[in-house]
Amino acid sequence: MSQPEDPKAANRARFELELEFVQALANPFYLHSLAQQNILNQPAFVNFLKYLLYWKEKDYARFIHYPHALHHLELLQHALFRSEIGKDEWREYLNQKQFDHWRTWREPYRITPSQIAAGLQDQAPATTA
């Protein structure tokens, strides 16, 4: 008979595994890959995404290195986003928005008023049937 695993070690391993997975959600190409494989449509996976929302709580969010992961986790709660992220244009749109955020977030003075106005009028890519 094998000895039961140390509960503290098991909890730490689970914590690290879930943290790594949640942080992977920051990558639009990873989200696109999950959608292409129809993983995002599986009810068990949707329930898992719902379970992972605890990472948004302050006690857990402090371990997140890629804040977009939490934003994407929130978006993944919506069936429309889960279906649309499988499209190349949505992946590219999300990737560009993420890049633009990283490029300017530390230097808000570099954002011109015309960029702000354009951002307010910016729309997600139109869905195609």
Disulfide bonds with the S-S distance in Angstrom:
none
